[in-house]
Amino acid sequence: MPPKKRELSLSSSPKEIIDTYKEDFHACEAKLNPEPLPGKELLEPVTTLLKKPAKNWTEQDILPIAKLLAGRVVIDGTGENLNGANAFGRIAEEFENFILGHPEFRALIDPVYVVIDITTTNNAPPANINMYPHNVAANLLPGSTYVYRFDGPGADANAQHFIGFIQSGNHGLRAYVFHTTFPAVYY
């Protein structure tokens, strides 16, 4: 019988989270899909989850949503996609708690975002941004100018490399890094 997975949540201490992933860590295994996920595709599986308490969710309940989110750069919450994106927002906290306690799902959904704040430098746009090596996957979010997503094994290291490269030619440029358990939503 496999060992029982630790229950992690947003209130778990950093040590609890680190210890859990030292025991059973999976690098992100999802293949990048640069197309925005239409929020309407989330409506049916999310509605199913809303019908029962989060404590009763099973891996089979979460799998359809995890497959939809895997590798997606962003969730489209515009127009006809609004209801699905909003429904997902209603379960987001419980979904995140579930994902944190199940590394095999975390391996499918593990985006790292970098936001470049161009108001913190005199070089806008950053002078060297178009010279960034293309062998490192810095994926610009659709419809944005300075929001990037990194996926897969090494996503965090690639994000840090990208920031170092951009800052080397733009002194004072500030960048923000976000580690999330599901893609950002745009409205």
C-alpha positions as CSV (number, residue, x, y, z in Angstrom):
1,M,0.0,0.0,0.0
2,P,1.5,3.4,-1.0
3,P,2.2,5.8,1.9
4,K,-0.6,8.3,2.7
5,K,-0.1,11.7,1.0
6,R,0.3,14.6,3.4
7,E,-2.5,17.1,3.4
8,L,-1.2,20.5,2.4
9,S,-3.1,23.7,2.2
10,L,-2.5,27.4,1.8
11,S,-2.0,27.6,5.6
12,S,0.7,24.9,5.5
13,S,4.1,26.1,6.7
14,P,6.9,26.4,4.1
15,K,8.7,23.6,5.9
16,E,5.7,21.3,5.5
17,I,5.5,22.0,1.8
18,I,9.2,21.6,1.3
19,D,9.3,18.3,3.2
20,T,6.3,17.0,1.2
21,Y,8.0,17.7,-2.1
22,K,11.3,16.3,-1.0
23,E,9.5,13.0,-0.4
24,D,7.5,13.0,-3.6
25,F,8.4,15.7,-6.1
26,H,7.5,15.6,-9.7
27,A,8.8,18.2,-12.2
28,C,6.1,19.7,-14.4
29,E,5.4,17.1,-17.1
30,A,2.9,18.9,-19.1
31,K,3.6,19.8,-22.8
32,L,3.2,23.5,-23.4
33,N,0.0,24.6,-25.1
34,P,0.2,28.3,-26.0
35,E,-3.5,28.6,-26.9
36,P,-5.6,30.1,-24.1
37,L,-8.0,27.6,-22.5
38,P,-11.6,28.8,-23.3
39,G,-13.2,29.2,-19.9
40,K,-16.4,27.6,-21.2
41,E,-14.6,24.2,-21.3
42,L,-14.2,24.4,-17.5
43,L,-17.9,24.9,-16.8
44,E,-19.1,21.3,-16.9
45,P,-16.3,19.7,-14.8
46,V,-16.3,22.5,-12.3
47,T,-20.1,22.3,-12.0
48,T,-19.6,18.6,-11.1
49,L,-17.2,19.6,-8.3
50,L,-19.5,22.2,-7.0
51,K,-22.1,19.6,-6.3
52,K,-20.1,18.0,-3.5
53,P,-17.9,19.3,-0.6
54,A,-14.2,19.7,-1.5
55,K,-13.3,17.2,1.3
56,N,-15.1,14.5,-0.8
57,W,-13.3,15.3,-4.1
58,T,-11.4,12.4,-5.6
59,E,-8.5,12.2,-8.1
60,Q,-11.1,11.1,-10.7
61,D,-13.1,14.3,-10.0
62,I,-10.0,16.5,-10.5
63,L,-8.5,14.7,-13.5
64,P,-10.7,16.2,-16.2
65,I,-9.8,19.8,-15.0
66,A,-6.2,18.9,-14.6
67,K,-6.0,17.7,-18.2
68,L,-7.7,20.8,-19.4
69,L,-5.3,23.1,-17.5
70,A,-2.1,21.1,-18.2
71,G,0.4,23.2,-20.1
72,R,-2.0,26.0,-20.8
73,V,-0.5,29.5,-20.8
74,V,-3.7,31.2,-19.6
75,I,-7.5,30.8,-19.2
76,D,-9.7,32.9,-21.4
77,G,-12.4,34.5,-19.3
78,T,-13.8,36.9,-21.9
79,G,-17.2,36.8,-23.6
80,E,-18.8,33.4,-23.7
81,N,-15.9,32.1,-21.6
82,L,-16.8,34.2,-18.6
83,N,-19.1,31.8,-16.8
84,G,-16.6,28.9,-17.0
85,A,-13.7,31.1,-15.8
86,N,-15.8,32.5,-12.9
87,A,-17.0,29.0,-11.9
88,F,-13.4,27.9,-11.8
89,G,-12.7,30.9,-9.6
90,R,-15.3,29.7,-7.2
91,I,-13.4,26.4,-6.6
92,A,-9.9,27.9,-7.0
93,E,-8.9,27.7,-3.3
94,E,-10.1,24.2,-2.8
95,F,-8.6,23.1,-6.1
96,E,-5.3,24.6,-5.1
97,N,-5.4,22.7,-1.7
98,F,-6.1,19.5,-3.6
99,I,-3.3,20.0,-6.0
100,L,-0.8,20.9,-3.2
101,G,-1.6,17.5,-1.6
102,H,-1.2,15.5,-4.8
103,P,2.2,16.0,-6.5
104,E,1.1,13.8,-9.4
105,F,-1.4,16.6,-10.3
106,R,1.1,19.3,-9.5
107,A,3.3,17.7,-12.1
108,L,0.7,18.6,-14.7
109,I,0.0,22.1,-13.6
110,D,3.0,24.1,-12.4
111,P,3.3,27.5,-14.2
112,V,5.9,30.1,-13.2
113,Y,5.0,33.7,-14.3
114,V,7.3,36.7,-14.7
115,V,5.9,40.2,-14.9
116,I,8.3,42.9,-16.0
117,D,7.5,46.3,-14.6
118,I,8.7,48.8,-17.2
119,T,7.9,51.8,-15.0
120,T,11.0,51.0,-13.0
121,T,13.5,51.7,-15.7
122,N,14.2,54.5,-18.2
123,N,14.4,51.9,-21.0
124,A,10.9,51.1,-22.0
125,P,10.6,48.7,-23.7
126,P,13.7,47.0,-22.2
127,A,16.5,47.4,-24.8
128,N,17.6,43.8,-24.9
129,I,14.2,42.0,-24.6
130,N,14.2,41.0,-28.3
131,M,17.7,39.6,-28.0
132,Y,16.7,36.9,-25.4
133,P,17.9,33.4,-26.6
134,H,15.0,31.5,-28.0
135,N,16.2,28.2,-26.7
136,V,14.8,29.1,-23.3
137,A,11.0,29.0,-23.4
138,A,9.8,32.5,-22.3
139,N,6.2,32.4,-23.4
140,L,4.5,35.8,-23.7
141,L,0.9,35.7,-22.5
142,P,-1.5,36.3,-25.3
143,G,-2.6,39.9,-25.4
144,S,0.1,41.1,-23.0
145,T,3.3,42.9,-23.4
146,Y,5.5,42.1,-20.5
147,V,3.9,39.0,-18.8
148,Y,5.8,35.7,-19.5
149,R,5.1,32.1,-18.5
150,F,7.7,29.3,-18.0
151,D,6.8,25.6,-17.8
152,G,8.3,22.2,-17.4
153,P,11.4,21.0,-15.6
154,G,13.7,24.0,-14.9
155,A,10.9,26.5,-15.2
156,D,12.0,28.4,-12.1
157,A,15.7,28.4,-13.2
158,N,14.6,29.6,-16.7
159,A,12.5,32.4,-15.2
160,Q,15.5,33.5,-13.1
161,H,17.8,33.4,-16.2
162,F,15.3,35.5,-18.1
163,I,15.2,38.1,-15.3
164,G,19.0,38.3,-15.1
165,F,19.3,38.7,-18.8
166,I,16.7,41.5,-19.0
167,Q,18.0,43.3,-15.9
168,S,21.6,43.1,-17.1
169,G,20.8,45.7,-19.8
170,N,18.2,47.6,-17.9
171,H,19.4,48.7,-14.5
172,G,16.7,49.2,-12.0
173,L,14.2,47.1,-13.9
174,R,11.9,45.3,-11.5
175,A,10.5,41.8,-12.2
176,Y,7.9,39.8,-10.3
177,V,7.9,36.0,-10.2
178,F,4.7,34.1,-9.4
179,H,4.5,30.3,-8.7
180,T,1.0,29.1,-9.1
181,T,-1.0,25.9,-9.1
182,F,-3.1,26.8,-12.1
183,P,-2.9,29.2,-15.1
184,A,-3.7,32.9,-14.8
185,V,-7.1,34.0,-16.1
186,Y,-7.6,37.0,-18.3
187,Y,-10.8,38.9,-18.5
